[in-house]
Amino acid sequence: MADYLLRTLRCRNANRPGVFGRLATAMGNTGANLGDIRTVWVGPEHIVRDIDIMVESAAMLEQTTEAVRAVEGIDLLEVIDDVHELHIDGKIEVRPTHPVRTLHDLRRVYTPGVAEVARTIANDPDDSYLYTIRGKTVAIVTNGTRVLGLGNIGPLAALPVMEGKAALLHQFVGLSAWPLVLDTRDPDEIVETVLHIAQGFGAIQLEDIESPVCFEVERRLVEQLEMPVLHDDQHGTAVATLAAATNAMRRAGLELASAHVGVIGLGAAGTAIARMLGAVSAKPVLGFDMNADAIARLRALGGEPAKDIADLMARVDLVVAVTGRKGLISPEWVRRGQGILALSNPDPEIRPEDALAAGAAFAADGRSVNNLLGFPGILRAAIDVRARRIDYSMYVAAAKAIAERARENELVPNPLRLDVHRAVARAVAEAAIKAGVARVVIPSDYQLDQPVRPAQGDLSIT
């Protein structure tokens, strides 16, 4: 994400066979990845198309545009930066659910009618989940110190990323989320700030906070707040990884429960992955990281440190890498029949095609394993059942629901499928009830597109 650029090239080419093929070849030869192609205009002599491309740097973009201009029969009309255009005015906004058009509307929405609802909540604070936005809102908290692919870019630069998370939560599970970007790296200040604002939200989602601060912040908030707290970098990634590993191992004729698992990179995501995979594997998870504190966390989870990456690769059946370092795993280290999930974005530790060529039974990168599969449904269910906390069984239930909905030749489902998010929410809600952390009973016809009004005496979810 740090260096990759997305652009749209508007090209006019002669309307005859072979011209567009030469254009596509010229762009591919520079290393550009072609995306969507849209026809803008068709005439008897020419065709105008918009071609989406992804390039690794500004220098590669320049090489690509020069290559396009050099193709006979092609005119490059425009290089469109629609990424920046899309972000103008941000990606989220607050809208009223009840428009105020008449004096009667005003009296109900605001004064004097609102006073009656305020008194209701004062008498029973739990009514705030039903009569205010609290029952469908998430605070997305970050300080921008560990943004995927970008590192410590600070809170303000992290705001577009948090807006993206908020947009996804609303689109897929109907939650309204708001970014809170905090200008501090002090865990005490982060915790204190969240504690003061938490009662206005249904859940807290921690994002892109450096380790080990993220571990302390999450632990303290879980201890002090009786509400869902999710660190997506840890648990969202771990849920998607467990789902992918479950399906991949099964399709390779292996059992995850009896496999020896290794994790390379024990930051926030790696530590959570090691914990989750360790919970389903009968053998201790093998891990490698240059950081002594990371190794200490691995040992605390019951894991075992490897001497180096080559040692880890030689001893495990399944390798999960989350280091952020391109090309870290040498194809020479891959054992025949091994499974490899190299999840760093945008460049994996080893390309899946290289791992497969070296004898891996299966291989995937971060494009295939997306934490978007997990966090929306987890948060929606946790808020709907008013969970006191997110029990670990709720994460496992989410991973199982994701794995079960993968189609043929998929490790995990497409994260844009609404049915997957609905399935995750239902599974997580059931798990919360079984774990005893749910504070309300939800109706048997639980649906994400309807407000939850707790029913009495009905614990079933269909």
DRENTOR-989602 format. One record per residue (C-alpha): z negated, x negated, y negated; residue number from 1. Coordinates in steps of 0.25 Angstrom, whole numbers. Layout:
<sites>
SITE     c3     c1     c2  pos
SITE      Z      X      Y  NUM
...
</sites>
This chain:
<sites>
SITE     c3     c1     c2  pos
SITE      0      0      0    1
SITE     -2    -12     -9    2
SITE     12    -16    -11    3
SITE     21     -5     -5    4
SITE     29      2    -15    5
SITE     36     16    -13    6
SITE     49     18    -21    7
SITE     60     28    -21    8
SITE     74     22    -23    9
SITE     84     32    -28   10
SITE     98     28    -23   11
SITE    112     33    -25   12
SITE    122     29    -14   13
SITE    136     32    -11   14
SITE    138     44     -2   15
SITE    144     37     10   16
SITE    139     32     24   17
SITE    131     19     25   18
SITE    127     17     10   19
SITE    113     23     12   20
SITE    111     15     25   21
SITE    114      2     18   22
SITE    104      6      7   23
SITE     93      9     17   24
SITE     96     -4     24   25
SITE     96    -12     11   26
SITE     82     -6      7   27
SITE     76     -9     21   28
SITE     81    -23     21   29
SITE     72    -25      9   30
SITE     60    -20     17   31
SITE     59     -7     10   32
SITE     54      5     19   33
SITE     63     18     16   34
SITE     56     31     16   35
SITE     61     45     12   36
SITE     75     46      7   37
SITE     79     58     -1   38
SITE     93     63     -6   39
SITE     93     65    -21   40
SITE    107     69    -23   41
SITE    120     69    -15   42
SITE    134     68    -21   43
SITE    148     66    -16   44
SITE    148     51    -19   45
SITE    133     47    -19   46
SITE    119     51    -14   47
SITE    106     48    -21   48
SITE     93     46    -13   49
SITE     79     43    -15   50
SITE     74     33     -5   51
SITE     59     30     -3   52
SITE     55     16      0   53
SITE     43      8      2   54
SITE     43     -7     -1   55
SITE     32    -18      0   56
SITE     33    -23    -15   57
SITE     39    -22    -28   58
SITE     48    -34    -24   59
SITE     53    -27    -11   60
SITE     56    -15    -20   61
SITE     65    -23    -29   62
SITE     72    -29    -17   63
SITE     74    -15    -11   64
SITE     80    -10    -24   65
SITE     89    -22    -26   66
SITE     94    -20    -11   67
SITE     97     -5    -14   68
SITE    105     -9    -27   69
SITE    113    -19    -19   70
SITE    118     -9     -9   71
SITE    132     -5    -11   72
SITE    134     10    -15   73
SITE    119     12    -19   74
SITE    113     14    -33   75
SITE     98     13    -35   76
SITE     95     24    -45   77
SITE     80     23    -46   78
SITE     68     17    -40   79
SITE     57     28    -40   80
SITE     42     25    -40   81
SITE     38     39    -36   82
SITE     24     33    -31   83
SITE     20     31    -45   84
SITE     26     44    -49   85
SITE     19     52    -39   86
SITE      6     46    -44   87
SITE      7     51    -58   88
SITE     -5     59    -62   89
SITE    -11     56    -49   90
SITE    -10     64    -35   91
SITE    -21     74    -36   92
SITE    -26     84    -46   93
SITE    -37     95    -47   94
SITE    -31    109    -47   95
SITE    -39    122    -48   96
SITE    -39    131    -36   97
SITE    -41    143    -45   98
SITE    -32    144    -57   99
SITE    -39    149    -70  100
SITE    -29    159    -76  101
SITE    -38    170    -81  102
SITE    -52    172    -87  103
SITE    -57    178    -74  104
SITE    -52    165    -67  105
SITE    -60    157    -77  106
SITE    -72    164    -76  107
SITE    -72    162    -60  108
SITE    -68    148    -60  109
SITE    -77    143    -72  110
SITE    -87    150    -80  111
SITE    -94    160    -78  112
SITE    -90    162    -63  113
SITE    -92    147    -59  114
SITE   -107    148    -62  115
SITE   -109    157    -50  116
SITE   -103    147    -40  117
SITE   -110    136    -47  118
SITE   -123    143    -44  119
SITE   -119    146    -29  120
SITE   -117    131    -27  121
SITE   -130    127    -34  122
SITE   -137    136    -24  123
SITE   -130    130    -12  124
SITE   -123    117    -15  125
SITE   -115    119     -2  126
SITE   -107    130     -8  127
SITE   -100    119    -17  128
SITE    -91    117     -4  129
SITE    -86    131     -5  130
SITE    -86    134    -20  131
SITE    -81    121    -26  132
SITE    -71    110    -23  133
SITE    -82    102    -15  134
SITE    -78    108     -2  135
SITE    -64    102     -2  136
SITE    -65     89    -10  137
SITE    -66     74     -7  138
SITE    -70     63    -16  139
SITE    -62     51    -13  140
SITE    -70     39    -17  141
SITE    -64     25    -19  142
SITE    -66     12    -27  143
SITE    -53      7    -24  144
SITE    -58     -6    -18  145
SITE    -50     -5     -4  146
SITE    -38      3     -6  147
SITE    -28      2      5  148
SITE    -18     -9      4  149
SITE    -23    -11    -11  150
SITE    -37    -16    -10  151
SITE    -46    -16    -22  152
SITE    -38     -9    -32  153
SITE    -49     -2    -39  154
SITE    -53     13    -40  155
SITE    -42     17    -50  156
SITE    -31     11    -43  157
SITE    -36     18    -30  158
SITE    -35     31    -37  159
SITE    -21     35    -32  160
SITE    -25     32    -18  161
SITE    -37     41    -19  162
SITE    -28     52    -25  163
SITE    -19     50    -13  164
SITE    -31     53     -4  165
SITE    -35     65    -12  166
SITE    -20     71    -11  167
SITE    -20     69      4  168
SITE    -33     76      6  169
SITE    -29     88     -2  170
SITE    -15     89      5  171
SITE    -20     88     19  172
SITE    -33     94     19  173
SITE    -35    101      6  174
SITE    -46     93      1  175
SITE    -47     90    -14  176
SITE    -51     75    -16  177
SITE    -54     67    -28  178
SITE    -53     52    -30  179
SITE    -66     45    -35  180
SITE    -62     31    -39  181
SITE    -75     22    -41  182
SITE    -75     10    -50  183
SITE    -85      2    -41  184
SITE    -87     -6    -29  185
SITE   -102     -4    -28  186
SITE   -105      4    -16  187
SITE   -118      9    -23  188
SITE   -110     15    -34  189
SITE    -99     21    -25  190
SITE   -110     28    -17  191
SITE   -117     33    -29  192
SITE   -105     38    -36  193
SITE   -101     46    -23  194
SITE   -114     52    -21  195
SITE   -114     57    -35  196
SITE   -101     64    -34  197
SITE   -101     68    -19  198
SITE   -106     82    -20  199
SITE    -94     86    -28  200
SITE    -85     83    -15  201
SITE    -84     88     -1  202
SITE    -82     73      4  203
SITE    -81     59      0  204
SITE    -69     50      4  205
SITE    -71     35      2  206
SITE    -58     27      0  207
SITE    -54     13     -2  208
SITE    -67      7     -4  209
SITE    -69     -8      0  210
SITE    -77    -12     12  211
SITE    -89    -14     14  212
SITE    -92     -5      2  213
SITE    -85      7      9  214
SITE    -94      6     21  215
SITE   -107      7     13  216
SITE   -101     18      3  217
SITE    -97     27     15  218
SITE   -110     24     22  219
SITE   -119     28     10  220
SITE   -111     40      7  221
SITE   -112     45     21  222
SITE   -127     43     21  223
SITE   -129     50      7  224
SITE   -119     61      7  225
SITE   -119     73     16  226
SITE   -104     75     15  227
SITE    -92     68     21  228
SITE    -89     54     17  229
SITE    -76     48     22  230
SITE    -72     33     20  231
SITE    -57     36     23  232
SITE    -53     21     24  233
SITE    -63     20     36  234
SITE    -63     33     43  235
SITE    -50     39     39  236
SITE    -43     27     44  237
SITE    -51     26     57  238
SITE    -48     40     60  239
SITE    -33     38     59  240
SITE    -34     25     67  241
SITE    -42     32     78  242
SITE    -32     43     79  243
SITE    -20     33     80  244
SITE    -27     24     90  245
SITE    -31     35     99  246
SITE    -16     40    100  247
SITE    -10     26    100  248
SITE    -20     21    112  249
SITE    -17     34    120  250
SITE     -2     33    118  251
SITE     -3     18    123  252
SITE    -10     22    135  253
SITE    -23     17    131  254
SITE    -37     23    128  255
SITE    -44     20    115  256
SITE    -57     23    121  257
SITE    -56     11    130  258
SITE    -47      2    121  259
SITE    -52    -11    114  260
SITE    -50     -9     99  261
SITE    -48    -19     88  262
SITE    -49    -17     73  263
SITE    -43    -28     63  264
SITE    -49    -26     49  265
SITE    -63    -20     48  266
SITE    -63    -15     34  267
SITE    -66      0     31  268
SITE    -55      5     40  269
SITE    -56     -5     51  270
SITE    -71     -3     52  271
SITE    -69     12     53  272
SITE    -58     11     63  273
SITE    -66      1     72  274
SITE    -78     11     72  275
SITE    -69     23     75  276
SITE    -61     16     86  277
SITE    -74     10     91  278
SITE    -80     24     93  279
SITE    -69     28    103  280
SITE    -67     14    110  281
SITE    -76     10    121  282
SITE    -75     -5    117  283
SITE    -80    -12    104  284
SITE    -69    -12     93  285
SITE    -64    -26     90  286
SITE    -63    -30     76  287
SITE    -58    -41     66  288
SITE    -61    -43     52  289
SITE    -63    -55     43  290
SITE    -75    -48     36  291
SITE    -88    -51     42  292
SITE    -94    -38     37  293
SITE    -82    -30     44  294
SITE    -86    -37     57  295
SITE   -100    -33     55  296
SITE    -96    -19     53  297
SITE    -88    -20     66  298
SITE   -100    -25     74  299
SITE   -108    -14     68  300
SITE    -98     -4     74  301
SITE    -99    -11     88  302
SITE    -86    -18     86  303
SITE    -83    -32     90  304
SITE    -76    -43     81  305
SITE    -64    -50     85  306
SITE    -62    -65     82  307
SITE    -49    -63     75  308
SITE    -37    -53     75  309
SITE    -30    -60     87  310
SITE    -43    -59     95  311
SITE    -44    -44     92  312
SITE    -29    -42     95  313
SITE    -31    -48    109  314
SITE    -43    -40    113  315
SITE    -40    -25    109  316
SITE    -31    -14    113  317
SITE    -30     -7     99  318
SITE    -29    -14     86  319
SITE    -32     -8     73  320
SITE    -29    -16     60  321
SITE    -34    -12     46  322
SITE    -34    -25     39  323
SITE    -24    -23     28  324
SITE    -17    -36     31  325
SITE     -2    -35     35  326
SITE      3    -42     47  327
SITE    -11    -47     51  328
SITE     -9    -44     66  329
SITE      1    -54     73  330
SITE     10    -47     84  331
SITE      6    -59     93  332
SITE     -8    -53     94  333
SITE     -3    -39     99  334
SITE     -6    -37    113  335
SITE      3    -29    122  336
SITE     -2    -14    123  337
SITE    -11    -16    111  338
SITE    -12     -5    100  339
SITE    -11     -9     86  340
SITE    -14      0     73  341
SITE    -12     -9     61  342
SITE    -16      0     50  343
SITE    -15     -8     37  344
SITE     -6     -2     27  345
SITE      4     -4     22  346
SITE      6    -16     31  347
SITE      0    -16     45  348
SITE     -7    -28     52  349
SITE      5    -28     61  350
SITE     17    -19     61  351
SITE     17     -9     72  352
SITE     31    -13     76  353
SITE     26    -28     78  354
SITE     14    -24     86  355
SITE     23    -15     95  356
SITE     33    -27     97  357
SITE     21    -36    100  358
SITE     17    -26    112  359
SITE      7    -16    105  360
SITE      6     -3    113  361
SITE      6      4     99  362
SITE      5      0     85  363
SITE      4      8     71  364
SITE      1      4     57  365
SITE     -6     11     45  366
SITE      6     21     43  367
SITE      3     28     56  368
SITE    -12     28     54  369
SITE    -16     35     41  370
SITE    -30     39     37  371
SITE    -24     52     31  372
SITE    -24     58     45  373
SITE    -40     58     44  374
SITE    -47     59     31  375
SITE    -41     72     26  376
SITE    -45     80     38  377
SITE    -59     73     40  378
SITE    -63     76     25  379
SITE    -58     90     25  380
SITE    -66     93     38  381
SITE    -78     86     33  382
SITE    -79     94     20  383
SITE    -76    107     27  384
SITE    -87    105     37  385
SITE    -96     99     25  386
SITE    -99     87     34  387
SITE   -111     80     31  388
SITE   -104     67     35  389
SITE    -91     63     43  390
SITE    -96     61     57  391
SITE    -89     50     65  392
SITE    -84     61     75  393
SITE    -76     67     64  394
SITE    -68     55     62  395
SITE    -65     54     77  396
SITE    -62     69     77  397
SITE    -52     66     66  398
SITE    -45     55     73  399
SITE    -44     63     86  400
SITE    -37     75     78  401
SITE    -27     65     72  402
SITE    -24     59     85  403
SITE    -22     72     92  404
SITE    -12     76     82  405
SITE     -2     64     83  406
SITE     11     68     88  407
SITE     20     61     98  408
SITE     22     46     94  409
SITE     12     47     83  410
SITE     -1     39     83  411
SITE     -7     49     73  412
SITE     -1     61     66  413
SITE      6     61     53  414
SITE     -5     62     42  415
SITE      3     72     34  416
SITE      1     82     45  417
SITE     -8     93     40  418
SITE    -11     98     54  419
SITE    -17     84     57  420
SITE    -27     85     45  421
SITE    -31     99     49  422
SITE    -34     94     63  423
SITE    -42     83     58  424
SITE    -50     92     49  425
SITE    -53    102     61  426
SITE    -57     90     70  427
SITE    -66     84     60  428
SITE    -73     97     57  429
SITE    -76    100     71  430
SITE    -81     86     73  431
SITE    -90     87     61  432
SITE    -96    100     66  433
SITE    -99     93     80  434
SITE   -105     81     73  435
SITE   -115     90     66  436
SITE   -110     85     52  437
SITE   -104     98     47  438
SITE   -112    107     38  439
SITE   -104    120     39  440
SITE    -97    128     49  441
SITE    -82    129     47  442
SITE    -73    141     51  443
SITE    -66    141     64  444
SITE    -52    142     57  445
SITE    -55    130     49  446
SITE    -43    126     41  447
SITE    -40    116     30  448
SITE    -33    125     21  449
SITE    -45    134     19  450
SITE    -58    132     13  451
SITE    -70    131     23  452
SITE    -80    142     22  453
SITE    -90    139     32  454
SITE    -91    149     43  455
SITE   -104    153     51  456
SITE   -106    150     66  457
SITE    -92    144     68  458
SITE    -90    129     71  459
SITE    -77    130     78  460
SITE    -64    124     71  461
SITE    -50    128     75  462
</sites>
